[in-house]
C-alpha cells in the first residue's frame, strides 16, 4: 500500500505542488492589496443616467417643402415640388427601388416595386401620412398605380 501511494504521489510532486500553491496565494494577496479599484458604495465615481420619456404625440405640426416654404398639415395647402399631371421618375433609392403602396402610409400594402429612373405621371395628391408627403403615381402605360413618398421622386425631363 505504501508503494502504491509513493507511485501515485511521489514526494517531489507533493513538495512542488505545495510550493506552487504558496506562490499563487502570495500573488493573489499582492494583487488584492495593490488593487486600485474600489468596489465599496462610497466610491466617488458614479454613473448618472437621465431617462427622458418618449413623446406620445406623433403628429406633424409643420412640414418644410423645398427648404423655404412652410405649410400646415393639410393636402390643400401643400404645394411646391410637384403637381398633378407632372412626369416624374424614381430617384435616390440607392438601387433598392421605390415601394408603391395601395394607400398613402407606411402600413398600407406594397403593390409594386418601382425601379430607379422608372417614369410615372402624378395622378393624385399630395397627402401627408406617417410623416411623409405622398403622391399617387401611375405608370406611363397606365398599368400600375400606387402611392409613393415624395422624397424618392424627381421631375423627369425626358
Wavefront OBJ file of the C-alpha trace (Angstrom):
o trace
v 0.000 0.000 0.000
v 2.862 2.324 0.830
v 4.423 1.644 -2.570
v 1.137 2.499 -4.271
v 0.961 5.908 -2.525
v 4.561 6.633 -3.412
v 3.912 5.707 -7.037
v 0.789 7.910 -7.284
v 2.161 10.833 -5.252
v 5.966 10.882 -5.192
v 7.418 13.199 -2.516
v 8.920 15.603 -5.070
v 5.461 16.141 -6.733
v 3.845 16.873 -3.362
v 6.604 19.342 -2.423
v 6.379 21.087 -5.823
v 2.559 21.349 -5.520
v 2.803 22.922 -2.063
v 5.340 25.453 -3.345
v 3.099 26.381 -6.310
v 0.082 26.840 -4.007
v 2.095 29.109 -1.696
v 3.326 31.208 -4.635
v -0.214 31.556 -6.029
v -1.542 32.629 -2.634
v 1.189 35.283 -2.351
v 0.466 36.617 -5.831
v -3.287 36.746 -5.142
v -2.633 38.589 -1.865
v -0.420 41.154 -3.621
v -2.992 41.736 -6.337
v -5.728 42.299 -3.771
v -3.579 44.669 -1.680
v -2.455 46.812 -4.597
v -5.746 46.766 -6.469
v -6.652 50.336 -7.371
v -10.314 49.644 -7.973
v -12.716 50.154 -5.124
v -15.973 48.289 -5.040
v -17.457 49.900 -1.953
v -20.596 52.026 -2.077
v -18.775 55.222 -1.070
v -16.920 55.449 -4.361
v -16.959 58.913 -5.932
v -17.093 57.515 -9.448
v -20.772 57.107 -10.211
v -22.623 56.890 -13.460
v -25.598 59.183 -13.821
v -28.367 58.230 -16.201
v -31.223 60.528 -17.034
v -34.238 58.901 -18.643
v -36.428 61.066 -20.850
v -39.803 59.528 -21.681
v -40.615 59.351 -25.368
v -43.265 61.705 -26.620
v -46.548 60.042 -27.459
v -47.511 62.841 -29.823
v -46.558 61.744 -33.343
v -48.479 64.393 -35.252
v -46.696 66.796 -37.549
v -47.456 70.444 -36.966
v -45.453 71.874 -39.858
v -43.757 70.451 -42.890
v -40.952 72.101 -44.802
v -41.059 71.789 -48.573
v -38.209 72.969 -50.808
v -36.444 74.203 -47.627
v -38.208 77.552 -47.869
v -41.984 77.087 -47.900
v -43.641 76.126 -44.603
v -47.201 74.853 -44.800
v -49.770 73.360 -42.424
v -50.659 69.676 -42.435
v -53.487 69.748 -44.957
v -53.443 68.467 -48.511
v -54.983 71.684 -49.818
v -52.156 73.879 -48.553
v -49.213 71.712 -49.710
v -47.641 72.999 -52.855
v -44.169 73.144 -54.204
v -42.334 70.279 -55.815
v -44.966 68.512 -57.900
v -48.395 68.970 -59.443
v -50.964 66.530 -60.798
v -50.160 65.548 -64.382
v -46.415 66.120 -63.936
v -43.990 63.492 -65.254
v -41.642 62.205 -62.514
v -39.058 59.463 -62.123
v -37.862 57.309 -59.211
v -34.615 58.643 -57.720
v -32.346 58.439 -54.648
v -33.254 54.860 -53.656
v -29.670 53.634 -53.910
v -30.827 50.975 -56.363
v -33.285 49.481 -53.842
v -36.329 50.701 -55.739
v -39.424 52.578 -54.532
v -42.291 50.767 -52.813
v -45.602 51.863 -54.283
v -48.488 51.322 -51.873
v -52.241 50.811 -52.166
v -52.888 53.885 -49.968
v -50.715 56.701 -48.600
v -48.956 55.446 -45.459
v -46.242 53.050 -44.350
v -48.700 50.408 -43.137
v -50.527 50.157 -46.452
v -49.854 47.122 -48.653
v -46.955 47.342 -51.125
v -48.364 46.700 -54.595
v -45.333 47.370 -56.794
v -41.572 47.969 -56.526
v -40.618 50.751 -58.942
v -37.051 50.707 -60.226
v -34.576 53.611 -60.159
v -35.224 56.056 -63.067
v -38.593 54.456 -63.901
v -41.009 57.169 -65.063
v -44.541 57.883 -63.830
v -47.278 60.508 -64.062
v -48.640 62.111 -60.879
v -52.364 61.356 -60.741
v -53.391 62.452 -57.232
v -52.137 64.058 -54.053
v -50.454 65.222 -52.089
v -51.385 63.507 -48.844
v -49.476 63.502 -45.566
v -49.210 60.177 -43.762
v -46.666 58.804 -41.267
v -44.545 61.944 -41.530
v -44.146 61.829 -45.312
v -45.679 63.623 -48.280
v -47.272 61.045 -50.598
v -48.276 61.317 -54.256
v -50.341 58.851 -56.231
v -48.402 57.969 -59.376
v -49.295 55.823 -62.386
v -47.019 54.203 -64.897
v -46.627 55.763 -68.332
v -48.516 52.837 -69.928
v -51.303 53.039 -67.260
v -50.662 49.506 -65.938
v -49.604 50.381 -62.385
v -50.959 52.980 -59.961
v -49.927 53.476 -56.341
v -48.854 55.935 -53.648
v -45.175 56.889 -53.290
v -43.160 59.109 -50.940
v -42.167 62.440 -52.462
v -38.543 62.100 -51.217
v -37.850 59.424 -53.836
v -39.359 61.240 -56.823
v -37.868 63.923 -59.022
v -39.093 65.784 -62.082
v -38.383 63.867 -65.284
v -37.000 65.882 -68.200
v -37.428 63.099 -70.800
l 1 2 3 4 5 6 7 8 9 10 11 12 13 14 15 16 17 18 19 20 21 22 23 24 25 26 27 28 29 30 31 32 33 34 35 36 37 38 39 40 41 42 43 44 45 46 47 48 49 50 51 52 53 54 55 56 57 58 59 60 61 62 63 64 65 66 67 68 69 70 71 72 73 74 75 76 77 78 79 80 81 82 83 84 85 86 87 88 89 90 91 92 93 94 95 96 97 98 99 100 101 102 103 104 105 106 107 108 109 110 111 112 113 114 115 116 117 118 119 120 121 122 123 124 125 126 127 128 129 130 131 132 133 134 135 136 137 138 139 140 141 142 143 144 145 146 147 148 149 150 151 152 153 154 155 156 157 158
